[in-house]
Amino acid sequence: MAMVDKLRIVERAPASGTSVQPLPRDGTAPALIAVEQVGKRFAARGGAQAFSALDEVSMQIRQGEFVSILGPSGCGKSTLLRMVAGLVPCDAGRILLGDEPIGKPVPDIGVVFQTSNLLPWLTVGANIRLGAKLRDLPRAQVEARLPALLETLGLTAFADRYPHELSGGMRQRAAIGQILLLQPRVMLMDEPFGALDALTRDRLNVELLRIWQQSTLTVLLVTHSIHEAVFLSDRVLVMSERPGRVIHDVRIDLPRPRQPEQVKSDPRYGEYVSQLSGLMGVF
């Protein structure tokens, strides 16, 4: 029996104009984010031709899911993430958070980018507090949350250090802390570990998974790493070449909580990696 038939892990996207239906863990959680027939076109500049980055993208993400997006370079993954964040407007379709259209950044959605963007003249603790300060959250509330968050991030001993005194992995943990302190419902992550070495990246994957498993966060991750997507996710969405569309919705049916030594020794882990590699055209 073919691997796809045996595991039933791949749901091909319907024809253009219909939505890709999600594959939730329990089948009951409501859709928290709905992307409906979204398109994005960039105008010509400096003699370059105008082009469509995204075309009729539809997907749903349920409360508490961890969903990753894979796709070839230039397919619009990061653009899509910024549209969900309210940082880039849609040219067609709409994006909903619950029942509300997203047209600008909202407090319920936090974004972690590839670079940490920590301010070099502030300590780790001050950097983590910065977003809360800009939003004018009550200081007592922020200070009450901070110690437990620093402990969760493994940064308690580094709260008074400056970014240049930290490793790349620590800086990314601090950037994640900036978002977690705000207690959003959704965390969007755009290749947050892409600039790190493989060992640090693997360690941060484990830490991210631990943090997510202890929270009620919904996570949408853009990544180029098939292994990372399989290890972390409930579902992996595969996008086409530009103009990007969601063409596969792959449910990762591996048990949680996940430990690296258990997951990566599970034959299904290798099968998912192999299947996604095929879908991505890696081999």
C-alpha positions as CSV (number, residue, x, y, z in Angstrom):
1,M,0.0,0.0,0.0
2,A,1.3,3.4,-0.9
3,M,2.5,5.6,2.0
4,V,-0.2,8.3,1.3
5,D,-3.0,5.7,1.4
6,K,-1.6,4.0,4.4
7,L,-1.2,7.1,6.6
8,R,-3.8,9.3,4.9
9,I,-1.6,12.2,5.6
10,V,-2.2,14.3,2.5
11,E,-5.3,16.2,1.6
12,R,-5.0,17.9,-1.8
13,A,-6.4,21.4,-2.0
14,P,-9.7,21.6,-3.9
15,A,-9.9,23.3,-7.2
16,S,-9.3,27.1,-7.3
17,G,-12.2,29.0,-5.8
18,T,-12.9,26.6,-2.9
19,S,-11.4,26.5,0.6
20,V,-8.9,24.1,2.0
21,Q,-10.5,22.5,5.0
22,P,-8.4,22.0,8.1
23,L,-7.5,18.8,9.9
24,P,-7.8,19.7,13.6
25,R,-6.4,17.6,16.4
26,D,-9.8,16.9,18.0
27,G,-12.1,18.0,15.3
28,T,-14.1,20.3,17.6
29,A,-12.1,23.5,18.1
30,P,-13.5,26.5,16.1
31,A,-11.6,28.2,13.4
32,L,-9.6,31.1,14.9
33,I,-8.0,32.3,11.7
34,A,-9.7,32.1,8.3
35,V,-8.0,33.1,5.1
36,E,-10.6,33.4,2.4
37,Q,-9.6,33.7,-1.3
38,V,-6.8,36.0,-0.6
39,G,-4.7,37.6,-3.3
40,K,-1.8,40.0,-3.4
41,R,-0.3,41.8,-6.3
42,F,2.8,44.0,-6.2
43,A,3.0,47.0,-8.6
44,A,5.9,47.5,-11.0
45,R,8.8,49.6,-9.7
46,G,11.8,50.9,-11.6
47,G,10.9,49.3,-14.9
48,A,10.2,45.9,-13.3
49,Q,7.0,44.0,-14.2
50,A,4.1,43.9,-11.8
51,F,3.5,40.4,-10.4
52,S,1.0,38.4,-8.4
53,A,2.6,37.1,-5.1
54,L,-0.5,35.2,-3.9
55,D,-3.7,34.1,-5.7
56,E,-6.9,32.7,-4.1
57,V,-5.2,31.5,-0.9
58,S,-7.7,29.8,1.4
59,M,-7.0,28.1,4.8
60,Q,-8.3,27.8,8.3
61,I,-6.4,27.5,11.5
62,R,-8.1,26.3,14.7
63,Q,-7.7,27.5,18.2
64,G,-4.6,25.9,19.8
65,E,-3.2,24.4,16.6
66,F,0.5,24.6,15.5
67,V,0.5,25.0,11.7
68,S,3.6,25.4,9.5
69,I,3.8,26.7,6.0
70,L,6.4,25.3,3.5
71,G,6.9,26.4,0.0
72,P,9.6,27.3,-2.6
73,S,11.4,30.6,-2.2
74,G,9.4,33.5,-3.5
75,C,6.0,31.8,-3.3
76,G,4.6,34.4,-0.9
77,K,4.9,32.6,2.5
78,S,6.2,35.7,4.3
79,T,3.8,38.0,2.5
80,L,0.9,35.8,3.6
81,L,2.2,35.8,7.2
82,R,2.4,39.6,7.2
83,M,-1.1,39.8,5.8
84,V,-2.4,37.6,8.7
85,A,-0.5,40.0,11.0
86,G,-2.3,43.0,9.5
87,L,1.0,44.5,8.3
88,V,0.2,44.1,4.6
89,P,-3.3,44.7,3.1
90,C,-5.1,42.1,0.9
91,D,-5.8,43.0,-2.7
92,A,-8.5,40.3,-2.8
93,G,-10.4,38.2,-0.4
94,R,-10.2,38.7,3.4
95,I,-8.6,37.3,6.6
96,L,-10.6,36.9,9.8
97,L,-9.6,36.5,13.4
98,G,-12.7,34.9,14.8
99,D,-15.5,36.9,13.2
100,E,-13.5,40.1,12.8
101,P,-11.7,41.1,9.6
102,I,-7.9,41.8,10.0
103,G,-7.0,45.0,8.4
104,K,-4.3,46.3,10.8
105,P,-2.1,44.9,13.6
106,V,-4.2,43.7,16.6
107,P,-3.2,42.9,20.2
108,D,-4.3,39.3,19.8
109,I,-1.7,38.6,17.2
110,G,2.1,38.7,17.9
111,V,4.9,38.3,15.3
112,V,8.4,36.9,15.7
113,F,10.7,37.6,12.8
114,Q,14.0,36.0,11.7
115,T,16.1,38.7,13.4
116,S,15.4,39.4,17.1
117,N,15.3,43.2,16.7
118,L,16.3,43.7,20.3
119,L,17.4,47.2,21.2
120,P,21.2,47.1,22.0
121,W,21.1,49.7,24.7
122,L,18.4,47.9,26.7
123,T,18.9,44.8,28.9
124,V,17.1,41.5,28.2
125,G,14.5,42.2,30.8
126,A,13.9,45.8,29.5
127,N,13.6,44.5,25.9
128,I,11.1,41.9,26.9
129,R,9.1,44.6,28.7
130,L,9.2,47.0,25.8
131,G,6.1,45.8,23.9
132,A,4.1,45.9,27.1
133,K,5.4,49.4,27.9
134,L,4.4,50.6,24.4
135,R,0.9,49.2,24.8
136,D,0.7,50.9,28.2
137,L,-0.1,47.6,30.0
138,P,-0.3,48.0,33.8
139,R,3.3,47.8,35.2
140,A,2.2,45.6,38.2
141,Q,0.7,43.1,35.8
142,V,3.8,43.0,33.6
143,E,6.2,42.6,36.6
144,A,4.0,39.8,38.0
145,R,4.3,37.9,34.7
146,L,7.9,38.5,34.0
147,P,9.8,36.1,36.4
148,A,7.9,33.0,35.3
149,L,8.3,34.0,31.7
150,L,12.1,34.4,32.1
151,E,12.3,31.0,33.8
152,T,10.3,29.4,31.0
153,L,12.6,31.0,28.4
154,G,15.7,30.0,30.4
155,L,16.8,33.6,30.7
156,T,16.4,34.3,34.4
157,A,20.2,34.6,34.9
158,F,20.5,36.9,31.8
159,A,17.7,39.4,32.6
160,D,20.3,42.2,33.3
161,R,22.5,41.4,30.3
162,Y,22.6,43.2,27.1
163,P,21.9,41.7,23.6
164,H,25.6,41.7,22.6
165,E,26.3,39.5,25.6
166,L,23.9,36.8,24.5
167,S,24.1,34.0,21.9
168,G,21.9,34.1,18.9
169,G,19.6,31.5,20.4
170,M,19.2,33.5,23.6
171,R,18.4,36.6,21.6
172,Q,15.6,34.7,19.7
173,R,14.3,33.4,23.0
174,A,14.1,37.0,24.3
175,A,12.3,38.0,21.1
176,I,9.7,35.3,21.7
177,G,9.5,36.5,25.3
178,Q,8.5,40.0,24.0
179,I,5.5,38.5,22.4
180,L,4.6,36.0,25.1
181,L,4.5,38.8,27.7
182,L,1.7,40.4,25.8
183,Q,-0.3,37.2,26.0
184,P,-1.7,37.1,22.4
185,R,-4.0,34.4,21.2
186,V,-1.9,33.9,18.0
187,M,1.9,33.9,17.5
188,L,3.1,34.2,13.9
189,M,6.7,33.2,13.3
190,D,8.6,34.0,10.1
191,E,11.7,31.8,9.9
192,P,12.6,32.7,13.5
193,F,15.5,30.2,13.7
194,G,16.7,30.4,10.1
195,A,19.9,32.3,10.8
196,L,21.0,29.9,13.6
197,D,23.3,26.9,13.3
198,A,21.6,23.5,13.1
199,L,22.3,22.5,16.7
200,T,21.0,25.7,18.2
201,R,18.0,25.5,15.9
202,D,17.2,22.0,17.0
203,R,17.4,23.1,20.7
204,L,15.1,26.0,20.1
205,N,12.6,23.8,18.3
206,V,12.4,21.7,21.5
207,E,12.0,24.8,23.7
208,L,9.4,26.4,21.4
209,L,7.4,23.1,21.5
210,R,7.6,23.0,25.2
211,I,6.4,26.6,25.5
212,W,3.5,26.0,23.1
213,Q,2.5,22.8,24.9
214,Q,2.3,24.7,28.2
215,S,0.1,27.5,26.7
216,T,-3.1,28.0,24.8
217,L,-1.3,29.7,21.9
218,T,-2.2,29.2,18.3
219,V,1.0,29.2,16.2
220,L,1.6,29.8,12.5
221,L,5.2,29.2,11.4
222,V,6.8,29.9,8.1
223,T,9.9,27.7,7.6
224,H,12.1,26.2,4.9
225,S,12.9,23.2,7.1
226,I,10.8,20.1,6.4
227,H,12.2,18.4,9.5
228,E,11.3,21.4,11.7
229,A,7.8,21.5,10.3
230,V,7.2,17.8,10.9
231,F,8.6,17.9,14.4
232,L,6.6,20.9,15.6
233,S,3.3,20.8,13.7
234,D,-0.2,19.5,13.8
235,R,-0.5,20.3,10.1
236,V,1.8,21.4,7.4
237,L,0.5,23.6,4.5
238,V,2.5,23.3,1.3
239,M,2.4,26.2,-1.2
240,S,2.9,26.3,-4.9
241,E,5.3,28.4,-6.9
242,R,4.4,32.0,-7.3
243,P,1.7,33.1,-7.4
244,G,1.4,31.1,-4.2
245,R,-1.6,28.9,-3.4
246,V,-2.1,26.3,-0.7
247,I,-1.9,23.0,-2.7
248,H,-1.5,20.4,0.1
249,D,-2.7,20.2,3.7
250,V,-0.8,17.5,5.5
251,R,-1.9,16.3,8.9
252,I,1.0,15.2,11.2
253,D,-0.4,12.4,13.2
254,L,2.4,12.0,15.8
255,P,1.6,11.8,19.5
256,R,2.0,14.7,21.9
257,P,3.7,15.7,24.0
258,R,6.7,15.2,21.6
259,Q,10.2,14.4,22.7
260,P,12.9,14.5,20.0
261,E,14.3,11.1,20.7
262,Q,10.9,9.5,20.6
263,V,9.5,11.4,17.6
264,K,12.6,11.1,15.4
265,S,12.8,7.3,16.0
266,D,9.2,6.9,15.0
267,P,9.0,5.5,11.5
268,R,6.2,7.8,10.7
269,Y,8.4,10.8,11.2
270,G,10.7,9.7,8.4
271,E,7.7,9.0,6.2
272,Y,6.3,12.4,6.7
273,V,9.7,14.0,5.9
274,S,9.9,11.9,2.8
275,Q,6.4,12.6,1.7
276,L,6.8,16.4,2.2
277,S,10.2,16.3,0.4
278,G,8.4,14.7,-2.6
279,L,5.7,17.3,-2.5
280,M,8.3,20.1,-2.3
281,G,10.2,18.6,-5.3
282,V,13.3,17.9,-3.2
283,F,13.5,14.5,-4.8
